[in-house]
Each structure stands twice: as structure tokens, then as C-alpha cells.
Amino acid sequence: MAKVIDALSIRDMTLVALDEDLPMDTKIGNSVRLNGKIVHIYDIPAYDLAPVHNVLILGVKVEVGDEIMFEK
């Protein structure tokens, strides 16, 4: 389980920074549990110059301190 350490919301999407790296098999469209509710990963930002391994974009509002559990 990961905790949200930073979140930036724009309209109905939120850029989320977690306190741990994403699991290796995480892909766009995968399900995660956000405070017990199932939501889907909208996007995973990828930067060639400086890889980021703990950020994803969800299509719902997220607050700092929320908990995310990755589905298998």
C-alpha cells in the first residue's frame, strides 16, 4: 500500500506522487484501490532524461494522505 505524498488536480485528473515506487508491472488502465474504491490508472508519466518511478495520473480527485493499493 502506498500513501499519496503530493497531488496536483486539474479538472477531473490528478497527478499523484507516492511514497514508494510503482510495481514493475503497472500499466495504463490497471485498477488500483483509492481509499477502498476501485479506479483505473489514466496515465503514467515517462521522462527520458530523468525517469520517475513513483508518479501516476488518475481520473479522480485525490488528496495528500490518501492510500492507494495496487490490484494484481
C-alpha positions in Angstrom: 0.0 0.0 0.0 1.3 3.4 -0.9 0.4 6.8 0.5 -0.1 10.0 -1.6 2.7 12.5 -0.7 1.7 15.1 -3.3 -1.2 15.7 -5.6 -2.0 18.2 -8.3 -5.6 18.3 -9.6 -6.6 19.8 -12.9 -10.3 19.4 -13.8 -11.0 15.7 -13.4 -7.4 14.4 -13.4 -4.9 14.3 -10.6 -1.1 13.9 -10.9 -0.2 11.8 -7.9 3.2 11.3 -6.2 3.5 8.3 -4.0 5.8 7.4 -1.1 7.0 4.3 -2.9 7.8 3.2 -6.4 5.1 1.8 -8.7 5.1 -2.0 -9.0 7.1 -3.1 -12.1 4.1 -4.5 -13.9 2.0 -1.3 -13.6 0.3 -0.2 -16.9 -2.2 2.4 -18.1 -5.7 1.0 -17.5 -4.8 -1.1 -14.5 -7.1 -1.0 -11.5 -6.0 0.5 -8.1 -7.9 0.9 -4.9 -8.0 4.5 -3.8 -9.3 4.5 -0.1 -11.1 1.3 -0.9 -12.7 2.4 -4.2 -11.6 0.9 -7.5 -10.3 3.4 -10.0 -8.2 3.0 -13.2 -4.8 4.4 -14.0 -5.3 7.1 -16.6 -1.6 7.6 -17.5 1.9 7.1 -16.2 4.3 10.0 -17.0 7.6 9.0 -18.6 10.5 11.2 -19.0 13.6 10.0 -20.9 16.1 12.3 -19.2 15.1 11.7 -15.6 12.9 8.6 -15.0 10.2 8.9 -12.4 9.0 5.7 -10.7 6.5 6.9 -8.2 4.1 9.1 -10.2 0.8 8.3 -11.9 -2.3 10.1 -13.2 -5.7 9.1 -12.0 -9.1 10.3 -13.4 -10.4 11.2 -10.0 -9.7 13.8 -7.3 -7.0 12.6 -4.9 -5.8 14.2 -1.6 -2.4 14.1 0.1 -2.6 11.2 2.7 -4.9 9.0 0.6 -4.0 5.4 0.4 -3.5 3.5 -2.9 -3.4 -0.3 -3.1 -2.3 -1.9 -6.4 -4.5 -4.7 -7.7 -2.9 -7.8 -9.1 
